Amino acid sequence: MPKEALYKTFISRMKSASDAGMYLEASWYAYAVLEDRLVSLLQNSGGVGEKAGGANGKPIKMMGPKLKELSRRAKKDALLKENFEHDKLNSWKESRNNLMHAMGDATMPIDDIDATAKKLAEDGQKLLRDYAAACRRLKKHRDKVAV
């Protein structure tokens, strides 16, 4: 399946899972597509390999390091800065991590897990729309602006 079709499937499944109240599943689909959007931002602002912050020429794998690298680049790249919002996505990432750890060590009551998962899915879907639009703008205008 081509990548574009795969991500359309993820987005469709994310919406269906959210509509069905399966918020953890919806948030995982959002996470997968958000990771892809971060890769697109990296590609359109200097690349994804060693020179782009990855070790040994390998792409940056985790969301946190991707966000950190994009924040570093945004300081020197006005177009990226205009199209990259670090704080909301970083906060979402931390919420996702905290929820997974709380579930793993049973430190959160089930009602709180459910409420947190619902918010995570809703926020992830909004971030996904925001980042998809940002990637389109960055790609469209990159050749018009010097880095």
Secondary structure, DSSP 4 states (H G I P E B T S, - for coil): --HHHHHHHHHHHHHHHHHTT-HHHHHHHHHHHHHHHHHHHHHTTT-SSGGGT-GGGPPP-SHHHHHHHHHHHHTT-HHHHHH--HHHHHHHHHHHHHHHHHHHTT-S-HHHHHHHHHHHHHHHHHHHHHHHHHHHHHHHHGGGS--
